[in-house]
Amino acid sequence: MSEAQPTAADLARENEELRYQLEEAQDLINAIRTGAVDALAVQSAEGPRIFTLQGADQGYRTLIEQMNEGALLLSEDATVLYCNACLAGLLGRALGEVMGSGIDEFVPPAFKDYWARLVLKGWKGKSKGELLLQTKDGALVPFSVSMNVLAFNETPALAVIVTDLSAQREISAIQAQVVEQNALLDRKTEELKREEAARLVGERAAAEASRLLEGISQIAWTTTAEGVHTYRNRRWYDYIGRQQGQGPQAGRSWRERLHPADAGPTLARWQQSLNTGQPYEVECRIRNAEGDYRWMLGRAQPSRNEQGEIIQWIGTYTDIHEHKLALERIDQGQRQLRDNNEQLTRVNVDLDNFIYTASHDLKAPISNIEGLLNALVLELPAETMEIESVQPIMGLMQDSVNRFKRTIEHLTDVSKLQKEHGRPTEAVDLALVIQDVCLDLEPLIHTSGAQLEVDVASAPTVLFSEKNLRSVVFNLLSNALKYCCPDRAPHVRLLTRAEGAFVVLEVQDNGLGLEQASEQKLFGMFQRFHDHVEGSGIGLYMVKKMVENAGGRIAVRSELGVGTTFMVYFSL
């Protein structure tokens, strides 16, 4: 029996049911695609494929949906099985536009090969990389991707985490800026710490300086490196007659108390020290409490830190008023001495002229007298010359003429000595000079029976003019022989020794000696203390002048009735 054929009504009813089922399936697929149900619907060549989520996967889905990074699952043909809302937002697309699509659609052509290598490596294990993805509006956004293979409904899938790098780069830029700002802040902090440390060092130095400066007798003060006063000790306020802080600032300022004539140079010198760091030193007058100006010696030294920077100035003012006045008196005395020297020079010139004129003018009269005396001797009868009283008179007259002539010669020698000051000297053998003088005085030595003792081995030579040295030895030795004591034979010793910067020649005798009062006048011109011995009284004066002209000196030590010692100091 054949099966009954469906009627048109049956076909219409079956068609209506199929349409209903199709609409229901389509609604389910749409719901799955939009995430209304816990399943995935993927369009494939065989039609829509449904992947449902197990109940255990629900917690993971919730976690992934709340992530700030994009997440997706890829099938083996790079179809997006799943993506979270974050990824869709990063690409600027709806969630339904991404799921079920090919991820290659969002990769720019320039990065497709690179993307294919990342995916291939990801299917083999794990893979990481960076690339650009294109948003819906065409913008290219840098992303970091991390891939790993997972089993999804017993089917392998490639899990991909996508991180937006633009934010990270912005954060990196901000971090770099923050690091730079922090470094700048650290430098500022270090600088502030150094300034604070320097300030503390300066304060400690100032406090220590103040403690020390209070105990000194001078006016003491400190300033900053720029010259602003930070401290004055009690001596300053005693000097100006005020208490610290009393009265206006101008009344306590040293600048206001400077003498008008000293203000300009003093302030200029102080500014120079501030500019160069050189020590400050100046002499100036500063007004005291009574309104009197007193001379002060101002000095200041810079105090430096370990880096060599000036942190303060420490200075003093020392009262030198009396010293300054004494210097002015000395200067005045020196000016007066120069005037006197000039006057003495003129007197010496006049004296030289007088001696030259006198000796020249006196030579003619004395020569005339001597000639007249000789003529008188020739004119007097022989019997007159034989009279007992005439011979002594004629002898005295001739002796007077001779003494007069010797005096004129001595005056000429004195004039020459005035011009010999500073003449060059030479090393002279003292023993030879003494020997030569002894030969000249041999008659006197023999007549007096004198005993001579010569010992010049310790200083055999002296720096002196040989001619003048002979005169010195001759005068001293002849005086020792002439002024001998009549009760004993003369004993004369000539010795030398070194004493400091001098060679000393001593001439000792055991003669008549002198009183102490006479020693001061011994070297004066024409001074004589024993009339029984012939002499002009000018020899020792000439000895003294010759020695002093050569930079030396002569001294005498004598005792009446015992003897005399002359000490001649020759410069080395």
Disulfide bonds with the S-S distance in Angstrom:
none
